[in-house]
């Protein structure tokens, strides 16, 4: 079954940051998903991330709403990468201001 790397961006959250900084309002993350199609990979990645924000650890920390999650990009992972590279799992990069360059 093909393996895809799906890069996602989520907004609408409010996660307290360390110190007196503004809360985190969004995140970027990627997920590796085995799927028969690109569409199935995207849906699976979105569902996995939303589960972490509705039932998982992040649901307890989030003071905002359930994030709106969109696919930023999708890549097919080659057989060579699958065999010889350690593929990361989970993790988030948070941001505290909206991206002014999008639109």
Buried (B, 14 or more C-beta within 10 A) or exposed (E): EBBBBBBBBBBBBBBEEEEEEEBBBBBBBBBBBEBEEBEBBBBBBBEBBBEBBEEEEBEEEBEBEBBEBEBEEBBEBEEEBEEEEEEEEEEBEBEEEEEEEEE
